[in-house]
Amino acid sequence: MHLIKLWFNKPERERTIHNQVRKNNSIIYGGRSIMKQLPFFMRRPTEDYDIYTKKPKKNAVELEKKLDRQAGMDYFYVKPALYPGTFKVMNRGKDLKDPRDDVGVADFTKMPVPKPKTKRIEGIRYSLLSQEKKNKLKALRDPEYKFRHEKDRGDYKRMVEKKKYMRQPKIRW
């Protein structure tokens, strides 16, 4: 019963995440930020949220508790990520025990200094596409991120295409 409830409640889960981002004045960056600012036909599916916040561990635990309450059971948990200062909110997967099928819901990272420039869309702050483009180029140049190069290259191409697509010809009357 609970798994069926969780499966069909993705919009409610996303609403919960958006409300917390608004409340904490956090910034969504990465894939969600890029997709929110691209036209619908240029978007690619993305599952998790990348969020800059002042208190990553506190905000991750807060979201985990809200999502557990929403699910009606202990279905989510928080774990530290590979990078210091980042905490992941994970769902327990179908079997509720084996961590191999667990899926990330949100990554909370300490707010960088200086803060990234943002664009407010529907009351939520998203990092600017220009900032995301710089981040993708930096990752593409770094051999440590080779495992992400294909995804980052696709995102970068989408952002460049958006600029070409959105460029309007000047009309002279």
C-alpha positions as CSV (number, residue, x, y, z in Angstrom):
1,M,0.0,0.0,0.0
2,H,2.7,2.5,1.0
3,L,4.9,1.8,-2.1
4,I,1.9,2.5,-4.3
5,K,1.3,5.8,-2.4
6,L,5.0,6.7,-2.9
7,W,5.0,5.8,-6.6
8,F,2.1,8.1,-7.5
9,N,3.0,11.0,-5.2
10,K,6.0,12.3,-7.1
11,P,4.3,15.7,-7.8
12,E,3.6,16.0,-4.0
13,R,7.2,15.2,-3.2
14,E,8.4,17.8,-5.6
15,R,6.1,20.4,-4.1
16,T,7.5,19.6,-0.7
17,I,11.1,20.1,-1.9
18,H,10.1,23.4,-3.6
19,N,8.4,24.6,-0.5
20,Q,11.5,23.9,1.6
21,V,13.8,25.6,-1.0
22,R,11.6,28.7,-0.8
23,K,11.4,28.6,3.0
24,N,15.2,28.3,3.4
25,N,16.1,30.8,0.6
26,S,18.2,28.1,-1.0
27,I,19.4,27.9,-4.6
28,I,18.7,25.1,-7.0
29,Y,21.6,24.5,-9.4
30,G,22.7,21.8,-11.8
31,G,20.4,19.8,-14.0
32,R,17.1,21.1,-12.5
33,S,18.2,24.7,-12.9
34,I,19.2,24.1,-16.5
35,M,16.0,22.3,-17.3
36,K,13.8,24.9,-15.7
37,Q,15.3,27.6,-17.8
38,L,15.2,25.7,-21.2
39,P,12.2,25.4,-23.5
40,F,10.2,22.2,-22.8
41,F,11.4,20.5,-26.0
42,M,15.1,20.9,-25.1
43,R,14.8,19.4,-21.6
44,R,16.2,16.1,-20.5
45,P,14.8,14.1,-17.6
46,T,16.6,14.5,-14.3
47,E,15.7,12.8,-11.0
48,D,17.4,14.5,-8.1
49,Y,17.8,18.1,-6.9
50,D,21.1,19.9,-6.3
51,I,20.6,22.6,-3.7
52,Y,22.9,25.2,-2.3
53,T,22.0,26.1,1.3
54,K,23.6,27.7,4.4
55,K,23.0,24.6,6.6
56,P,23.1,21.5,4.4
57,K,22.9,18.8,7.1
58,K,20.1,20.5,9.0
59,N,18.1,21.1,5.8
60,A,18.6,17.6,4.5
61,V,17.4,16.1,7.8
62,E,14.4,18.5,7.8
63,L,13.4,17.4,4.2
64,E,13.9,13.7,5.1
65,K,11.5,14.1,8.0
66,K,8.9,15.9,5.9
67,L,9.1,13.2,3.1
68,D,8.8,10.4,5.7
69,R,5.7,12.1,7.2
70,Q,4.3,12.4,3.7
71,A,5.0,8.7,2.9
72,G,3.6,7.5,6.2
73,M,6.7,5.5,7.0
74,D,10.5,5.7,7.3
75,Y,11.2,5.5,3.6
76,F,13.9,8.2,3.3
77,Y,17.3,8.7,5.0
78,V,20.2,11.2,5.0
79,K,23.8,10.2,4.3
80,P,27.0,12.3,3.7
81,A,28.1,12.5,0.1
82,L,31.5,11.9,-1.3
83,Y,32.3,15.7,-1.2
84,P,32.6,17.3,2.2
85,G,29.8,19.7,3.1
86,T,27.3,17.8,1.0
87,F,24.5,15.6,2.3
88,K,22.2,13.4,0.3
89,V,18.5,12.6,0.9
90,M,17.9,9.1,-0.4
91,N,14.8,6.9,-0.7
92,R,15.2,3.3,0.3
93,G,14.2,1.7,-3.0
94,K,11.7,-1.1,-3.6
95,D,13.0,-3.6,-1.1
96,L,13.5,-1.1,1.8
97,K,16.7,-2.9,2.9
98,D,19.3,-3.4,0.2
99,P,21.1,0.0,-0.4
100,R,22.0,-0.9,-4.0
101,D,18.6,0.2,-5.3
102,D,18.3,3.4,-3.2
103,V,17.8,6.5,-5.3
104,G,19.0,10.1,-4.5
105,V,16.2,12.6,-4.1
106,A,18.2,15.8,-3.2
107,D,21.8,16.8,-2.6
108,F,22.3,19.7,-0.1
109,T,25.6,21.5,-0.5
110,K,27.1,24.3,1.6
111,M,26.5,27.7,-0.1
112,P,29.6,28.7,-2.0
113,V,31.2,32.1,-1.4
114,P,30.5,34.3,-3.3
115,K,26.9,33.2,-3.8
116,P,26.1,32.3,-7.4
117,K,23.9,34.8,-9.4
118,T,20.4,33.6,-9.5
119,K,17.1,34.0,-11.3
120,R,13.8,33.7,-9.4
121,I,11.2,31.5,-11.1
122,E,7.9,30.9,-9.3
123,G,9.4,32.1,-6.1
124,I,12.4,29.7,-6.3
125,R,16.0,30.8,-6.9
126,Y,17.8,29.0,-9.7
127,S,21.4,29.6,-10.6
128,L,21.8,31.4,-13.9
129,L,22.4,29.5,-17.1
130,S,25.6,31.5,-17.7
131,Q,26.9,30.1,-14.3
132,E,25.8,26.6,-15.2
133,K,27.5,26.9,-18.6
134,K,30.8,27.8,-16.8
135,N,30.4,24.9,-14.4
136,K,29.8,22.4,-17.3
137,L,32.9,23.7,-19.2
138,K,35.0,23.4,-16.1
139,A,33.8,19.8,-15.5
140,L,34.4,18.9,-19.2
141,R,38.0,20.0,-18.9
142,D,38.6,18.0,-15.7
143,P,39.6,14.4,-16.2
144,E,38.4,13.5,-12.7
145,Y,34.8,14.1,-14.0
146,K,35.2,11.9,-17.1
147,F,32.3,9.7,-15.9
148,R,30.0,12.7,-16.3
149,H,31.4,14.1,-19.6
150,E,28.6,12.7,-21.8
151,K,25.8,14.2,-19.7
152,D,27.7,17.5,-19.2
153,R,28.4,17.8,-23.0
154,G,24.7,17.3,-23.7
155,D,23.7,19.9,-21.2
156,Y,26.2,22.4,-22.5
157,K,25.0,21.8,-26.1
158,R,21.4,22.4,-25.0
159,M,22.4,25.7,-23.4
160,V,24.2,26.9,-26.5
161,E,21.3,25.8,-28.7
162,K,18.9,27.7,-26.5
163,K,20.9,30.9,-27.1
164,K,20.7,30.4,-30.8
165,Y,17.0,29.4,-30.7
166,M,16.0,32.4,-28.5
167,R,17.9,34.9,-30.6
168,Q,15.2,37.0,-32.3
169,P,15.8,38.8,-35.6
170,K,15.5,42.6,-35.4
171,I,12.4,43.8,-37.2
172,R,12.6,47.2,-38.7
173,W,9.4,49.1,-39.4
